[in-house]
Each structure stands twice: as C-alpha cells, then as structure tokens.
Amino acid sequence: MPANGPNTRPPLTGVANFADDVAIRPYAEMMNTIVHQSSPADGNHRNMSAPELLTQDVRAFYRSLR
C-alpha cells in the first residue's frame, strides 16, 4: 500500500534497462506505474559520457505524460 493511503495512485515512472543490469522493471512495477521504458544498448547515458542521450530519454518520458 502506498505511504499516502489506499486511494493514492502509484507514481508514474520511467525505466532504463542497461545491457549489464539485472532486469529492474519487475521490481519497479511493484510500487510504480511504468509509462516509459528504454534499453540503451551502450549504457552511455548512465555515466554521463553521452548527456544528449540522457536528455533524449528524459524528454521521451515526459512526452509520454502529455
């Protein structure tokens, strides 16, 4: 049950699945509503070596909320 009570909706969440990570989506779905998922093949925006990829991913997440 969410901390704010039984009538509270789970937060809208975006998930990035990197090639070398354990699948995070099943864990994220336990208490969140997944509305965006990306699977960056190179994992670059995780360590900010390619900030433009992170920017594109964040924009895509917010675009899905419109």
N, C-alpha and C positions, 0 to 999 in steps of 0.2 A: 504494500500500500504506500503511495507517495506520502512524503512527510507533511504535505499541506492538507491532507484529508482525503476521504474516499471519492469526492466529486472532482478532484483535480486531474487534469489530463497529463499524461507523461510529456516531458519536454520533446520538442521536435529536434532531431539530431541528424548530423551528417557523419558518415563513417568513411575513413580511408583505410583500405586494406593493402598493405605493402607486401611484396612477394615473400619476404623473410619473417613476417609476423604470423603469430597464431591467429586464426580467424577470430576477429573481435566482434563481428556482427551478432552472433548468438548471445554474447554477453551484453552487448549494448541494447538488444531488444528486450531484455528482462525488465528494464525500467525506463525505456525511452521509445519514442516513435521514430523509426528511421525513415527519413524523407529524401535522403541523398546518400549515394554510395559511389566512391571512386576507387579505382585499383591502379594507382600509378605504378607502371612497370619498373621504373628505375629507382623509385623511392627518393628522388632528389628533393622534393619539397619538404620532406620530413626534416632534413637537416639544413634547410635554407640555402643550399647551394644553387637552387633554382627558384628564387622567390616569385617569379612570374607564374610558375605552375601552382604554387600555393594560392596566389591571388585569383587565378582562374577557377580553382576548385572552390574557394570560399564564395566567389561570385555565383558559381553554378548552384551552390547550396541555397543561397538567399534568393536566387531567381526562382527556385522551386517552391518558395513560400508565397509567391505572389498569387 
